[in-house]
Every structure is written in C-alpha cells, then in structure tokens.
Amino acid sequence: MEKIASFKVDHSALKPGIYLSRVDGDVITYDIRFVKPNTPPFLSNAVIHTIEHLFASYVRNSPFSGGIIYFGPMGCRTGFYFLTRGISHKDAIWLTKKALDFIAQYSGPIPGAAEKECGNYLEHDLEGAKKAAFAFLKTVKGWDENMLSYP
C-alpha cells in the first residue's frame, strides 16, 4: 500500500502547535497537536472526548459554522484534526484559539453528553479538558499563518 500523507510527517521532529496537514480541493485539514508525539503523557480518552464535544459545539455555533466540516481526535491521542472549507488560515487559527479559550473557562454541562446524544456519554473529564486547553493555549498564543508548516 502507498503510505498516506499523515504517515509521511516526521513525528520525531513534530512539536505541539497548529499545522496545515493537507488540502483536498476546497477542504483544509489542520493538525492541532497538543502533545509531542511519542512523548507521554498522552491525552486521556475522557479528556479527548470532552474537548471534542466542547470544541465542535463552539465552532459550529460560531460565525464560521458554515465552513466547519469536522473536528475529531487522532488515534495516537496527541491531538485533533480540524477540517474547514472557505475559512482563511488566519481565521481558522483565531477560531481554534477562541474555542480553546472557551474550553479552558467552561463550566456547566457538556453539550451532547446525554445517553440519547452520545455513544459513550459517561466518559468525560471536564477538568482535564480545561487544563489541556489552557496549557495548549500558552503554546499557540503567538501562532499565526506563517507558522503552519510542519518542521
């Protein structure tokens, strides 16, 4: 089999940050890398799940909602993929930071975390998600569209 694009990224050189993963027609995939690959501790499933619910809810309720395709976790538990259409790199980075700030400060029920709404509604960690979002916000504080290239 041909090696897929994400396996061609040198994970030994990759650090936490926001990267342009790929462009497929008009769909842009961002690599939102919270954790340096192969360097524990990795994000727990419960933290990932909570970030996924909160980030997706935030961006799909933003002024950019029409350009949101997908937000979901990487299997390696080091980050997320964020897919957009018709949103500039500058705005995608801004929106990512706003969503992370929302998560870092969030209190209340987790959207979509009821038995009828979610396939694993009991596995959430709001405090862990808030800590992870706050820590990652420090990493990407000055991040801009000129920093999207993989190392």
Stockholm file with secondary structure:
# STOCKHOLM 1.0

chainA/1-151         MEKIASFKVDHSALKPGIYLSRVDGDVITYDIRFVKPNTPPFLSNAVIHTIEHLFASYVRNSPFSGGIIYFGPMGCRTGFYFLTRGISHKDAIWLTKKALDFIAQYSGPIPGAAEKECGNYLEHDLEGAKKAAFAFLKTVKGWDENMLSYP
#=GR chainA/1-151 SS CCCCGGGGSCTTTCCSEEEEEEEETTEEEEEEECSCTTCSCCCCHHHHHHHHHHHHHHHHTSTTGGGEEEEEECTTSSEEEEEEESCCHHHHHHHHHHHHHHHHHCCSCCTTCSTTTCTTTTCCCHHHHHHHHHHHHHHTTTCCGGGCSCC
#=GC SS_cons         CCCCGGGGSCTTTCCSEEEEEEEETTEEEEEEECSCTTCSCCCCHHHHHHHHHHHHHHHHTSTTGGGEEEEEECTTSSEEEEEEESCCHHHHHHHHHHHHHHHHHCCSCCTTCSTTTCTTTTCCCHHHHHHHHHHHHHHTTTCCGGGCSCC
//
